[in-house]
Amino acid sequence: MGRPLKAEGKRVRKVDVRFSEAEFAKIIALENLLRLRRTDIIRKRLLETDLKLVFDARAVLSSLDQMGLELSRSGNNINQLARYANILIKQRILSAVLFDRYLKELEKHLFQMKSLQRDIRKIIRMLGS
């Protein structure tokens, strides 16, 4: 008793293709980058008109890394302002200028978080379809 036979979509045709060393190196690089099998990469590149799944992962990771750095910086600014505000509150001399600066940093942080969430949702949609 073996695996049940596929009723539809069974792959019975084979295509032999030769690549130069440089072309084959690109395929191997894509295979490592995308973590897909060679056949899946080639099949997707040839047959899908909308290449949502095949994207430059390095560019995406670099972009996410930059967003993470910006979030970290604004988070540090928020923490420093909060510490300073706590000192000033204890001394009863908290100024409106410091409070406004704190609110601006929080707004900037919130904007960056929403941007990161939006980009991650785009990636998830690309991978899901």
Secondary structure, DSSP 8 states (H G I E B T S, - for coil): ------SS------------HHHHHHHHHHHHHHT--HHHHHHHHHH-SS--S---HHHHHHHHHHHHHHHHHHHHHHHHHHHHHHHHHHTT---HHHHHHHHHHHHHHHHHHHHHHHHHHHHHHHHH-
